[in-house]
Amino acid sequence: MGSGDGRIPIAAAQRYGARGVGIELDADLVERSRQNAAAAGVAERTEFHVEDVLLADLSKASVVTIYLLPSLMARLAPRMLEELRPGTRVVTHAFVFPSWKPDRVEKVRVAGGSYGQAEESTVMLWVVPAQARGRYAAADAAGQWHFAVHQNFQQIEVEGTLGGQPLRIDAARLSGSAIEWSGSAETAQGTLPLRFAGRVSADRILGELRLGDRASAFAAFRQR
């Protein structure tokens, strides 16, 4: 998005065999992108369109690269969260999404930079999170479980109970649809370490729960 002369889709097609679509409002740059793709031998793996980035179809993307001004970034953020599949990677150069912290930030040294360009560029990565927020219930041999997942973008906190006794959740993490948490639970056998790792799938959280030395498949269902 904001694909300029097409160098990123072209490089992705050349190096990794990826299929790339460039969205750019400047018709001259789109024409140059097509010429560059043909010269690089990847015209059949790339497309370039004169289009408003705010209207572009994002649903099929597995990676989105963006070089746009902050005002457009702010307007794009809700679409990224609503339309992209969990786990989709979003990479930006220089500018960030307001309020949505990146998962990773890298400084990249610029080779052969142009006049007025800094020696380093800042590149940021986001992984689109699943919508995990809500209250969940589950039952297994240990008893009745109740969880609440509080979510702010990819940052989560988990609290819950087992048999009415509060759980101690020390750490929780969400990356795409992958979710995990760890802590301890009070049981008839005493305080046992607790660890869950799984995935958010629509209105369910599915995975493996380890309580003490016992591991079992676990399914929690979102409560309406």
N, CA and C of each residue as an Amber inpcrd file, in Angstrom:
protein
   672
   0.8560000  -1.1670000   0.0000000   0.0000000   0.0000000   0.0000000
   0.9020000   1.2290000   0.0000000   0.6660000   2.1170000  -0.9980000
   1.6290000   3.1680000  -1.2390000   2.8770000   2.5540000  -1.8370000
   2.6740000   1.7550000  -2.9210000   3.7340000   0.8720000  -3.4330000
   4.7890000   1.5800000  -4.2670000   4.6030000   2.8680000  -4.5770000
   5.6370000   3.6180000  -5.2740000   6.0420000   2.9960000  -6.5960000
   7.3440000   2.7300000  -6.7590000   7.8380000   2.1560000  -8.0140000
   7.7770000   0.6320000  -8.0320000   7.1410000   0.0380000  -7.0220000
   6.9020000  -1.4050000  -7.0360000   8.0170000  -2.2620000  -6.4950000
   9.0140000  -1.6610000  -5.8740000  10.2140000  -2.4370000  -5.5100000
   9.9300000  -3.5530000  -4.5010000   8.9870000  -3.3400000  -3.5650000
   8.7350000  -4.3820000  -2.5590000   8.0150000  -5.5870000  -3.1610000
   6.8870000  -5.4270000  -3.8860000   6.2800000  -6.6100000  -4.5220000
   7.2270000  -7.3140000  -5.4920000   8.0250000  -6.5290000  -6.2070000
   8.9590000  -7.1240000  -7.1670000  10.0250000  -7.9460000  -6.4390000
  10.5930000  -7.4000000  -5.3680000  11.6040000  -8.1350000  -4.6020000
  11.0170000  -9.3950000  -3.9820000   9.7790000  -9.3150000  -3.4800000
   9.1400000 -10.4960000  -2.8800000   8.9320000 -11.5880000  -3.9210000
   8.5540000 -11.1920000  -5.1250000   8.3550000 -12.1700000  -6.1980000
   9.6820000 -12.7820000  -6.6350000  10.7240000 -11.9670000  -6.7210000
  12.0320000 -12.4570000  -7.1450000  12.6630000 -13.3990000  -6.1210000
  12.6530000 -12.9880000  -4.8710000  13.3960000 -13.7200000  -3.8430000
  12.6320000 -14.9060000  -3.2670000  11.3100000 -14.7670000  -3.1580000
  10.5360000 -15.7730000  -2.4310000   9.4370000 -16.4220000  -3.2610000
   9.3090000 -16.0290000  -4.5130000   8.2580000 -16.6030000  -5.3480000
   6.8650000 -16.1770000  -4.9360000   6.7700000 -15.0900000  -4.1830000
   5.4640000 -14.6220000  -3.7020000   4.6830000 -13.9520000  -4.8200000
   3.3810000 -13.8700000  -4.6290000   2.5370000 -13.0650000  -5.4990000
   2.2930000 -11.7390000  -4.7990000   2.4430000 -10.6310000  -5.5350000
   2.3250000  -9.3140000  -4.9150000   1.3690000  -8.4110000  -5.6610000
   0.6600000  -7.5970000  -4.9070000  -0.2470000  -6.5950000  -5.4660000
   0.1550000  -5.2420000  -4.8940000   0.4290000  -4.2850000  -5.7670000
   0.7840000  -2.9400000  -5.3380000  -0.3780000  -1.9870000  -5.5440000
  -0.6550000  -1.1760000  -4.5340000  -1.7140000  -0.1710000  -4.5980000
  -1.0550000   1.1960000  -4.5100000  -1.3100000   2.0350000  -5.5090000
  -0.6560000   3.3440000  -5.5830000  -1.5990000   4.3270000  -6.2790000
  -1.6630000   5.5510000  -5.7710000  -2.5690000   6.5510000  -6.3330000
  -1.9710000   7.2640000  -7.5380000  -0.6540000   7.2460000  -7.6640000
   0.0420000   7.9370000  -8.7500000   0.1210000   7.0190000  -9.9730000
  -0.5910000   7.3810000 -11.0280000  -0.6510000   6.5320000 -12.2280000
   0.7170000   6.3620000 -12.8810000   1.5540000   7.4020000 -12.8440000
   2.8840000   7.2970000 -13.4430000   3.7350000   6.2630000 -12.6990000
   3.6230000   6.2420000 -11.3800000   4.3720000   5.2520000 -10.6050000
   3.8620000   3.8390000 -10.8570000   2.5630000   3.6940000 -11.0480000
   2.0120000   2.3700000 -11.3500000   2.5460000   1.8700000 -12.6840000
   2.6000000   2.7380000 -13.6770000   3.1360000   2.3360000 -14.9800000
   4.6140000   1.9700000 -14.8590000   5.3540000   2.7580000 -14.0880000
   6.7670000   2.4440000 -13.8810000   6.9210000   1.1010000 -13.1620000
   6.0450000   0.8130000 -12.2070000   6.0890000  -0.4610000 -11.4790000
   5.9060000  -1.6320000 -12.4300000   4.9530000  -1.5000000 -13.3420000
   4.7110000  -2.5750000 -14.3110000   5.9250000  -2.7870000 -15.2060000
   6.5500000  -1.6900000 -15.6160000   7.7510000  -1.8010000 -16.4410000
   8.8880000  -2.4530000 -15.6480000   9.0360000  -2.0580000 -14.4010000
  10.0950000  -2.6390000 -13.5580000   9.8660000  -4.1320000 -13.3310000
   8.6090000  -4.5180000 -13.1440000   8.2900000  -5.9350000 -12.9420000
   8.6070000  -6.7420000 -14.1930000   8.2750000  -6.1840000 -15.3480000
   8.5730000  -6.8750000 -16.6060000  10.0840000  -7.0240000 -16.7890000
  10.8310000  -5.9640000 -16.4820000  12.2870000  -6.0110000 -16.6240000
  12.9080000  -7.0240000 -15.6680000  12.2720000  -7.2120000 -14.5070000
  12.7810000  -8.1620000 -13.5110000  12.3050000  -9.5860000 -13.7700000
  11.4320000  -9.7660000 -14.7650000  10.9480000 -11.1040000 -15.1010000
   9.8780000 -11.6370000 -14.1740000   9.1670000 -10.7520000 -13.4750000
   8.1390000 -11.2090000 -12.5230000   6.7770000 -10.5750000 -12.8100000
   6.5630000 -10.1590000 -14.0410000   5.2890000  -9.5110000 -14.3750000
   4.1020000 -10.4300000 -14.1130000   4.3030000 -11.7480000 -14.2960000
   3.1910000 -12.6850000 -14.1130000   2.8750000 -12.9270000 -12.6350000
   3.7540000 -12.5020000 -11.7450000   3.5400000 -12.7120000 -10.3090000
   3.2040000 -11.4170000  -9.5680000   3.0770000 -10.3340000 -10.2950000
   2.7960000  -9.0480000  -9.6580000   1.6670000  -8.3250000 -10.3830000
   0.9380000  -7.5290000  -9.6240000  -0.0970000  -6.6540000 -10.1760000
   0.0640000  -5.2830000  -9.5400000  -0.2190000  -4.2480000 -10.3160000
  -0.1490000  -2.8900000  -9.7900000  -1.3910000  -2.1310000 -10.2310000
  -2.0290000  -1.4740000  -9.2670000  -3.3030000  -0.8170000  -9.5360000
  -3.2780000   0.6330000  -9.0760000  -3.8940000   1.4900000  -9.8910000
  -4.1570000   2.8670000  -9.4730000  -5.4270000   2.8220000  -8.6330000
  -5.2720000   2.9990000  -7.3240000  -6.4130000   2.8040000  -6.4320000
  -6.1850000   3.5390000  -5.1150000  -7.2730000   3.9390000  -4.5010000
  -7.2410000   4.5380000  -3.1720000  -7.0060000   3.4250000  -2.1500000
  -5.9670000   3.5490000  -1.3340000  -5.6520000   2.4850000  -0.3720000
  -6.7910000   2.2610000   0.6240000  -7.6050000   3.2760000   0.8470000
  -8.7070000   3.1390000   1.7990000  -9.8480000   2.2990000   1.2490000
  -9.8250000   2.0370000  -0.0590000 -10.8850000   1.2420000  -0.6880000
 -10.3890000  -0.1200000  -1.1590000  -9.1110000  -0.3860000  -1.0260000
  -8.5350000  -1.6310000  -1.5470000  -9.0330000  -2.8460000  -0.7690000
  -9.1630000  -3.9780000  -1.4740000  -9.5610000  -5.2440000  -0.8550000
  -8.3520000  -5.8520000  -0.1420000  -8.4660000  -6.0390000   1.1590000
  -7.3600000  -6.5700000   1.9560000  -7.5210000  -8.0420000   2.3010000
  -8.6560000  -8.6200000   2.0060000  -9.0440000  -9.9100000   2.5900000
  -8.1230000 -11.0710000   2.2190000  -7.4530000 -11.0060000   1.0670000
  -6.6410000 -12.1380000   0.6300000  -5.1720000 -12.0180000   1.0320000
  -4.8040000 -10.9270000   1.6530000  -3.3910000 -10.6830000   1.9530000
  -2.9010000 -11.5400000   3.1120000  -1.6710000 -12.0280000   2.9960000
  -1.0050000 -12.6910000   4.1210000   0.0760000 -11.7940000   4.7120000
   0.5640000 -10.8430000   3.9140000   1.5060000  -9.8180000   4.3640000
   1.0860000  -8.5010000   3.7270000   1.0480000  -7.4380000   4.5080000
   0.7400000  -6.1060000   3.9900000   1.9090000  -5.1940000   4.3270000
   2.4720000  -4.5330000   3.3170000   3.5190000  -3.5450000   3.5650000
   2.9410000  -2.1630000   3.2860000   3.3160000  -1.2030000   4.1180000
   2.7030000   0.1240000   4.0570000   3.7780000   1.1970000   4.1800000
   3.6960000   2.1870000   3.2840000   4.4900000   3.4140000   3.4400000
   3.5570000   4.5740000   3.1590000   2.8680000   5.0190000   4.1990000
   1.8520000   6.0600000   4.0850000   1.9990000   7.0390000   5.2410000
   1.4270000   8.2130000   5.0670000   1.4790000   9.2350000   6.1020000
   0.6030000   8.8590000   7.3000000   0.9010000   9.4090000   8.4750000
   0.1620000   9.0420000   9.6900000  -1.3420000   9.2240000   9.6030000
  -1.8080000  10.2420000   8.8830000  -3.2580000  10.4540000   8.7830000
  -3.9440000   9.2740000   8.1140000  -3.3090000   8.6920000   7.1030000
  -3.8720000   7.5120000   6.4430000  -3.6960000   6.2650000   7.3020000
  -2.5810000   6.1800000   8.0060000  -2.3590000   5.0300000   8.8910000
  -3.4730000   4.9330000   9.9280000  -3.8580000   6.0730000  10.4850000
  -4.9090000   6.0790000  11.5050000  -6.2310000   5.5780000  10.9430000
  -6.5140000   5.9040000   9.6910000  -7.7720000   5.4750000   9.0760000
  -7.7250000   4.0160000   8.6430000  -6.5330000   3.5060000   8.3940000
  -6.3920000   2.1100000   7.9610000  -6.4420000   1.1110000   9.1130000
  -6.0340000   1.5180000  10.2980000  -5.9070000   0.5770000  11.4180000
  -7.1730000  -0.2250000  11.6850000  -8.3720000   0.3950000  11.7510000
  -9.5800000  -0.4050000  11.9930000  -9.8290000  -1.4470000  10.9100000
  -9.5080000  -1.1040000   9.6590000  -9.6970000  -2.0690000   8.5700000
  -8.7330000  -3.2410000   8.7070000  -7.5070000  -2.9710000   9.1210000
  -6.5410000  -4.0490000   9.3130000  -7.0660000  -5.0650000  10.3210000
  -7.6130000  -4.5700000  11.4090000  -8.0890000  -5.4460000  12.4760000
  -9.3570000  -6.1910000  12.0940000 -10.2120000  -5.5660000  11.2870000
 -11.5010000  -6.1640000  10.9500000 -11.4320000  -7.0870000   9.7320000
 -10.5810000  -6.7500000   8.7540000 -10.6240000  -7.4450000   7.4670000
  -9.5010000  -8.4500000   7.2600000  -8.3700000  -8.2500000   7.9020000
  -7.2630000  -9.1940000   7.7340000  -7.4280000 -10.3860000   8.6630000
  -6.9980000 -11.5390000   8.1980000  -7.0840000 -12.7500000   9.0140000
  -6.0860000 -12.6970000  10.1670000  -6.4400000 -13.2580000  11.3220000
  -5.4810000 -13.3230000  12.4190000  -4.1850000 -13.9940000  11.9650000
  -3.0700000 -13.4080000  12.3580000  -1.7730000 -13.9250000  11.9460000
  -1.1930000 -13.2120000  10.7440000  -2.0010000 -12.4200000  10.0350000
  -1.4850000 -11.6410000   8.9150000  -0.4430000 -10.6520000   9.4280000
   0.6640000 -10.5380000   8.7010000   1.7270000  -9.6250000   9.1150000
   1.5830000  -8.2850000   8.4000000   1.7760000  -7.2260000   9.1480000
   1.7130000  -5.8670000   8.6160000   3.0510000  -5.2010000   8.9080000
   3.7000000  -4.7000000   7.8620000   5.0150000  -4.0810000   7.9990000
   4.9320000  -2.6420000   7.5140000   5.4160000  -1.7070000   8.3230000
   5.4200000  -0.3100000   7.9070000   6.8310000   0.2520000   7.9820000
   7.0280000   1.2880000   7.1950000   8.2970000   2.0040000   7.1900000
   8.0560000   3.4000000   7.7540000   8.7370000   3.7300000   8.8230000
   8.7860000   5.0730000   9.4130000   7.5850000   5.4420000  10.2690000
   6.3700000   5.1340000   9.8120000   5.1780000   5.6070000  10.5140000
   4.4410000   4.4590000  11.2070000   3.7140000   4.8070000  12.2790000
   3.0560000   3.7920000  13.1080000   1.5450000   3.9930000  13.1110000
   0.8370000   2.9640000  13.5980000  -0.5950000   3.0790000  13.8510000
  -0.7970000   3.7160000  15.2310000  -1.6250000   4.7450000  15.3300000
  -1.8750000   5.3300000  16.6490000  -2.4640000   4.2840000  17.6020000
  -1.9530000   4.2240000  18.8130000  -2.4660000   3.3650000  19.8970000
  -2.0960000   1.8900000  19.7510000  -1.8400000   1.4130000  18.5340000
  -1.5510000  -0.0020000  18.3170000  -0.0370000  -0.1810000  18.2790000
   0.5300000  -0.7110000  19.3450000   1.9740000  -0.8500000  19.4370000
   2.4680000  -1.9810000  18.5360000   3.6020000  -1.7930000  17.8670000
   4.1330000  -2.8660000  17.0270000   4.6400000  -4.0370000  17.8600000
   4.6280000  -5.2170000  17.2530000   5.1860000  -6.4020000  17.9000000
   6.7080000  -6.4120000  17.8370000   7.2490000  -5.7230000  16.8480000
   8.7030000  -5.7310000  16.6680000   9.1200000  -4.4590000  15.9370000
  10.2640000  -3.9070000  16.3300000  10.8190000  -2.7140000  15.6900000
  12.2720000  -2.9990000  15.3360000  12.6450000  -2.7000000  14.1010000
  14.0240000  -2.9200000  13.6600000  14.5610000  -1.6440000  13.0170000
  15.8270000  -1.3710000  13.2560000  16.5440000  -0.3120000  12.5550000
  17.3160000  -0.9490000  11.4050000  17.1030000  -0.4410000  10.2080000
  17.7350000  -1.0050000   9.0170000  18.6580000   0.0430000   8.4110000
  19.9030000  -0.3280000   8.2270000  20.8660000   0.6080000   7.6330000
  20.5830000   0.7370000   6.1440000  20.5460000   1.9720000   5.6640000
  20.2110000   2.2470000   4.2660000  21.4880000   2.2630000   3.4460000
  21.5300000   1.4320000   2.4120000  22.6820000   1.3870000   1.5120000
  22.4520000   2.3630000   0.3630000  23.4090000   3.2540000   0.1470000
  23.2950000   4.1730000  -0.9780000  22.1090000   5.0980000  -0.8710000
  21.8540000   5.6480000   0.3070000  20.7170000   6.5330000   0.5180000
  20.8060000   7.7940000  -0.3190000  19.6640000   8.4370000  -0.5250000
  19.6090000   9.6490000  -1.3240000  19.8140000  10.8710000  -0.4410000
  19.9630000  12.0350000  -1.0610000  20.1900000  13.2860000  -0.3390000
  19.0440000  13.5480000   0.6320000  19.3900000  13.8990000   1.8690000
  18.3610000  14.1920000   2.8610000  17.8330000  12.9670000   3.5820000
  18.2730000  11.7840000   3.1850000  17.7940000  10.5490000   3.8090000
  18.7300000  10.1390000   4.9420000  18.1460000   9.7120000   6.0540000
  18.9560000   9.2720000   7.1870000  19.6920000   7.9810000   6.8490000
  20.7380000   7.6900000   7.6420000  21.5180000   6.4780000   7.4040000
  20.7550000   5.2220000   7.7920000  19.7510000   5.3760000   8.6780000
  18.9510000   4.2380000   9.1170000  17.4690000   4.5070000   8.8760000
  16.7420000   3.4340000   8.5860000  15.2860000   3.4980000   8.4990000
  14.6930000   2.6270000   9.5980000  13.5290000   3.0310000  10.0880000
  12.8290000   2.2570000  11.1090000  11.7220000   1.4530000  10.4460000
  11.7510000   0.1410000  10.6590000  10.7480000  -0.7610000  10.0950000
  10.0340000  -1.4490000  11.2510000   8.7040000  -1.5020000  11.1690000
   7.9060000  -2.0600000  12.2680000   7.0150000  -3.1910000  11.7860000
   6.8220000  -4.1810000  12.6490000   5.9940000  -5.3500000  12.3410000
   4.8450000  -5.4490000  13.3350000   3.6530000  -5.6810000  12.7950000
   2.4840000  -6.0330000  13.5990000   1.9740000  -7.3960000  13.1350000
   1.4660000  -8.1920000  14.0450000   0.7730000  -9.4340000  13.7100000
  -0.6860000  -9.2330000  14.1030000  -1.5790000  -9.3410000  13.1270000
  -2.9940000  -9.0680000  13.3900000  -3.5210000 -10.0650000  14.4210000
  -4.0630000  -9.5870000  15.5450000  -4.5320000 -10.5000000  16.5880000
  -5.9480000 -10.9950000  16.3350000  -6.2290000 -12.1980000  16.7980000
  -7.6120000 -12.6900000  16.8190000  -8.4020000 -11.8940000  17.8530000
  -9.7130000 -11.9230000  17.7030000 -10.5830000 -11.2820000  18.6870000
 -10.8570000 -12.2820000  19.8100000 -10.0770000 -12.1800000  20.8680000
 -10.1590000 -13.1420000  21.9720000 -10.9680000 -12.6230000  23.1510000
 -11.2570000 -11.3410000  23.1510000 -11.9260000 -10.7360000  24.3100000
 -13.2480000 -11.4260000  24.6200000 -13.5100000 -11.6790000  25.8980000
 -14.7950000 -12.2520000  26.2920000 -14.6750000 -13.1460000  27.5100000
 -15.8190000 -13.7320000  27.8540000 -15.8830000 -14.6810000  28.9780000
 -16.0900000 -16.0880000  28.4250000 -15.3760000 -17.0490000  29.0060000
 -15.3790000 -18.4240000  28.5150000 -15.6600000 -19.3790000  29.6660000
 -16.2280000 -20.5310000  29.3120000 -16.4680000 -21.5910000  30.2950000
 -16.0080000 -22.9190000  29.7230000 -15.5480000 -23.8080000  30.6080000
 -15.0950000 -25.1390000  30.2000000 -15.2630000 -26.0890000  31.3760000
 -15.2740000 -27.3780000  31.0580000 -15.3470000 -28.4070000  32.1010000
 -14.4460000 -29.5620000  31.7090000 -13.7010000 -30.0960000  32.6680000
 -12.8950000 -31.2900000  32.4400000 -12.7980000 -32.0550000  33.7610000
 -11.8840000 -33.0080000  33.8210000 -11.7820000 -33.8430000  35.0150000
 -11.4320000 -33.0420000  36.2650000 -10.7940000 -31.8780000  36.0700000
 -10.4120000 -31.0610000  37.2240000 -11.5840000 -30.2740000  37.7900000
 -12.6350000 -30.0750000  36.9680000 -13.7950000 -29.3300000  37.4420000
 -14.2690000 -28.2920000  36.4460000 -14.9980000 -27.3050000  36.9380000
 -15.5530000 -26.2370000  36.1080000 -14.5760000 -25.0540000  36.0620000
 -14.2780000 -24.6470000  34.8290000 -13.3800000 -23.5140000  34.6110000
 -14.1810000 -22.3280000  34.0890000 -13.8230000 -21.1410000  34.5320000
 -14.3780000 -19.9080000  33.9780000 -13.2270000 -18.9290000  33.7620000
 -13.2010000 -18.3340000  32.5760000 -12.1370000 -17.4060000  32.2150000
 -12.7290000 -16.1010000  31.6950000 -11.9930000 -15.0320000  31.8920000
 -12.2700000 -13.7570000  31.2360000 -10.9780000 -13.2970000  30.5700000
 -11.0700000 -12.9890000  29.2790000  -9.9160000 -12.4810000  28.5380000
 -10.1500000 -10.9970000  28.2720000  -9.2570000 -10.1670000  28.7650000
  -9.3090000  -8.7250000  28.5290000  -8.2700000  -8.4070000  27.4550000
  -8.6610000  -7.6680000  26.4340000  -7.7980000  -7.5010000  25.2640000
  -7.6950000  -6.0460000  24.8490000  -6.4780000  -5.6150000  24.5500000
  -6.2050000  -4.3180000  23.9340000  -5.2390000  -4.5800000  22.7910000
  -5.7730000  -4.7070000  21.5730000  -4.9960000  -5.1390000  20.4200000
  -4.3770000  -6.5100000  20.7210000  -3.0380000  -6.6700000  20.6560000
  -2.4310000  -7.9800000  20.9150000  -2.0740000  -8.1770000  22.3840000
  -2.2900000  -7.1770000  23.2030000  -2.0120000  -7.2950000  24.6350000
  -3.2320000  -7.8820000  25.3480000  -3.0250000  -8.9380000  26.1460000
  -4.1470000  -9.5580000  26.8490000  -3.8190000  -9.7710000  28.3240000
  -4.8700000  -9.8310000  29.1130000  -4.8070000 -10.2840000  30.4970000
  -5.8870000 -11.3420000  30.6710000  -5.5710000 -12.3860000  31.4120000
  -6.5120000 -13.4880000  31.6330000  -6.7290000 -13.6380000  33.1330000
  -7.9770000 -13.7620000  33.5210000  -8.3090000 -14.0950000  34.9030000
  -9.3470000 -15.2060000  34.8780000  -9.4350000 -15.9710000  35.9570000
 -10.3910000 -17.0700000  35.9380000 -10.4950000 -17.7810000  37.2630000
 -11.3340000 -18.8170000  37.2510000 -11.5350000 -19.6470000  38.4440000
 -11.5830000 -21.1140000  38.0390000 -11.2490000 -21.9760000  38.9820000
 -11.4360000 -23.4230000  38.8570000 -12.2270000 -23.8620000  40.0800000
 -13.4310000 -24.3760000  39.8290000 -14.2810000 -24.7850000  40.9430000
 -14.5850000 -23.6460000  41.8960000 -14.6580000 -22.4420000  41.3700000
 -14.9480000 -21.2740000  42.1950000 -13.7460000 -20.6460000  42.8630000
 -12.5760000 -21.2940000  42.7770000 -11.3600000 -20.7640000  43.3840000
 -10.5830000 -19.9380000  42.3550000 -10.1710000 -18.7230000  42.7160000
  -9.4590000 -17.8810000  41.7500000  -8.1540000 -18.5240000  41.2770000
  -7.8810000 -18.3770000  39.9920000  -6.6020000 -18.7970000  39.4320000
  -5.5970000 -17.6680000  39.5930000  -4.3410000 -18.0490000  39.6700000
  -3.2730000 -17.0560000  39.6010000  -2.6530000 -17.1510000  38.2080000
  -2.8770000 -16.1150000  37.3890000  -2.3180000 -16.0820000  36.0400000
  -1.1670000 -15.0860000  36.0430000   0.0360000 -15.5950000  35.8440000
   1.2260000 -14.7510000  35.9090000   1.5910000 -14.1400000  34.5660000
   1.2540000 -14.8120000  33.4810000   1.6340000 -14.3260000  32.1560000
   0.6170000 -14.8090000  31.1340000   0.3430000 -13.9540000  30.1430000
  -0.5780000 -14.3170000  29.0560000  -0.0890000 -13.6510000  27.7820000
  -0.2680000 -14.3520000  26.6550000   0.2580000 -13.8470000  25.3870000
  -0.6830000 -14.2190000  24.2520000  -0.8620000 -13.2830000  23.3120000
  -1.6570000 -13.5170000  22.1060000  -0.8350000 -13.0870000  20.9070000
  -0.6880000 -13.9770000  19.9150000  -0.0010000 -13.6510000  18.6680000
  -0.7890000 -14.2610000  17.5230000  -1.4510000 -13.4300000  16.7320000
  -2.3660000 -13.9570000  15.7270000  -3.5060000 -14.6600000  16.4310000
  -3.7250000 -15.9290000  16.0970000  -4.7500000 -16.7110000  16.7950000
  -4.1570000 -17.5760000  17.9040000  -2.8250000 -17.5890000  18.0390000
  -2.1720000 -18.3870000  19.0830000  -2.2820000 -17.6750000  20.4290000
  -2.7250000 -18.3970000  21.4400000  -2.9060000 -17.8190000  22.7680000
  -2.3200000 -18.7600000  23.8140000  -1.7190000 -18.1920000  24.8320000
  -1.1720000 -19.0120000  25.9100000  -1.1860000 -18.2210000  27.2060000
  -1.2550000 -18.9470000  28.2960000  -1.1280000 -18.3270000  29.6110000
  -0.5690000 -19.3430000  30.5850000  -0.0290000 -18.8430000  31.6890000
   0.5570000 -19.7260000  32.6990000   0.3600000 -19.1230000  34.0790000
   0.3740000 -19.9920000  35.0800000   0.1820000 -19.5560000  36.4570000
   0.0230000 -20.7560000  37.3600000  -0.9680000 -20.6910000  38.2480000
  -1.2050000 -21.8060000  39.1660000  -2.6700000 -21.8530000  39.5540000
  -3.1050000 -23.0340000  40.0320000  -4.4990000 -23.2450000  40.4250000
  -4.5480000 -23.9870000  41.7510000  -5.5380000 -23.6420000  42.5570000
  -5.7750000 -24.3490000  43.8150000  -6.6670000 -25.5570000  43.5410000
  -6.2090000 -26.7450000  43.9250000  -6.9610000 -27.9790000  43.6990000
  -6.9930000 -28.7930000  44.9940000  -7.7090000 -29.9210000  44.9330000
  -7.7530000 -30.8170000  46.0980000  -6.3730000 -31.3670000  46.4290000
  -5.4760000 -31.3890000  45.4550000  -4.1070000 -31.8710000  45.6640000
  -3.1580000 -30.7400000  46.0800000  -3.7030000 -29.5530000  46.2640000
  -2.8800000 -28.4030000  46.6260000  -2.7020000 -27.4570000  45.4510000
  -1.7480000 -26.5560000  45.5650000  -1.4700000 -25.5950000  44.4940000
  -0.6450000 -26.2710000  43.4060000  -1.1840000 -26.2530000  42.1780000
  -0.5100000 -26.9080000  41.0560000  -0.1810000 -25.8870000  39.9730000
   0.9750000 -26.0570000  39.3030000   1.2860000 -25.1720000  38.1800000
   0.3000000 -25.3990000  37.0360000   0.0060000 -24.3150000  36.3380000
  -0.9930000 -24.3210000  35.2740000  -0.3810000 -23.6990000  34.0260000
  -0.5950000 -24.3520000  32.8890000  -0.1280000 -23.7810000  31.6260000
  -1.0860000 -24.1780000  30.5150000  -1.4720000 -23.2030000  29.6940000
  -2.3300000 -23.4730000  28.5410000  -1.6710000 -22.9130000  27.2890000
  -1.7740000 -23.6650000  26.1850000  -1.3280000 -23.1910000  24.8770000
  -2.3160000 -23.6870000  23.8390000  -2.8000000 -22.7840000  23.0090000
  -3.7810000 -23.1840000  22.0000000  -4.0670000 -22.0640000  21.0300000
  -5.2970000 -22.0730000  20.4820000  -5.6650000 -21.1030000  19.4580000
  -7.0800000 -20.6080000  19.6960000  -7.3050000 -19.3660000  19.3000000
  -8.6500000 -18.8030000  19.2900000  -9.2930000 -19.1850000  17.9690000
 -10.4650000 -19.7960000  18.0280000 -11.1770000 -20.2360000  16.8270000
 -12.6390000 -19.8300000  16.9620000 -12.9960000 -18.7130000  16.2970000
 -14.3560000 -18.1740000  16.3920000 -14.7070000 -17.9520000  17.8640000
 -15.7200000 -18.6630000  18.3770000 -16.1530000 -18.4750000  19.7650000
 -15.5720000 -19.5230000  20.7100000 -14.4520000 -20.1370000  20.3150000
 -13.8310000 -21.1560000  21.1590000 -12.3410000 -20.8730000  21.3240000
 -11.8040000 -21.3580000  22.4210000 -10.3610000 -21.4210000  22.6150000
 -10.0160000 -22.8910000  22.7970000  -9.2050000 -23.4190000  21.8770000
  -8.8920000 -24.8440000  21.8430000  -7.3930000 -25.0460000  22.0100000
  -7.0070000 -26.0740000  22.7430000  -5.5920000 -26.3480000  22.8810000
  -5.3020000 -27.3960000  23.9260000  -4.1170000 -27.2940000  24.5350000
  -3.6960000 -28.2440000  25.5660000  -3.5350000 -27.5110000  26.8910000
  -4.1470000 -28.0570000  27.9120000  -4.0280000 -27.5200000  29.2670000
  -3.1870000 -28.4790000  30.0980000  -2.1680000 -27.9450000  30.7430000
  -1.3340000 -28.7520000  31.6400000  -1.5520000 -28.2510000  33.0680000
  -2.0580000 -29.1460000  33.9130000  -2.2920000 -28.8500000  35.3200000
  -1.4670000 -29.8280000  36.1380000  -0.4590000 -29.3160000  36.8260000
   0.4900000 -30.2080000  37.4860000   1.2190000 -31.0240000  36.4420000
   1.2290000 -32.3690000  36.5990000   1.8990000 -33.2210000  35.6160000
   0.9130000 -33.8480000  34.6380000  -0.3310000 -33.3480000  34.6290000
  -1.3550000 -33.9040000  33.7360000  -1.6420000 -32.9270000  32.5980000
  -1.5530000 -33.4260000  31.3640000  -1.8610000 -32.6110000  30.1890000
  -3.0420000 -33.2270000  29.4590000  -3.9520000 -32.3870000  28.9950000
  -5.1290000 -32.8950000  28.2890000  -5.6390000 -31.8500000  27.3130000
  -6.3930000 -32.3320000  26.3160000  -7.0450000 -31.4200000  25.3780000
  -8.0590000 -30.5730000  26.1370000  -8.1850000 -29.3200000  25.7190000
  -9.0260000 -28.3790000  26.4580000  -9.8090000 -27.5310000  25.4710000
 -11.0860000 -27.3300000  25.7460000 -11.9450000 -26.4910000  24.9030000
 -12.7760000 -25.5890000  25.8000000 -12.6260000 -24.2890000  25.6160000
 -13.4150000 -23.3030000  26.3570000 -14.3090000 -22.5690000  25.3670000
 -15.5400000 -22.3120000  25.7510000 -16.5310000 -21.7250000  24.8560000
 -16.9250000 -20.3370000  25.3520000 -16.9660000 -19.3960000  24.4050000
 -17.3390000 -18.0340000  24.7590000 -18.7920000 -17.9880000  25.1970000
 -19.0520000 -17.2580000  26.2800000 -20.4040000 -17.1550000  26.8180000
 -21.1060000 -15.9360000  26.2390000 -22.3100000 -16.1190000  25.7720000
 -23.0950000 -15.0260000  25.1870000 -23.7940000 -14.2210000  26.2700000
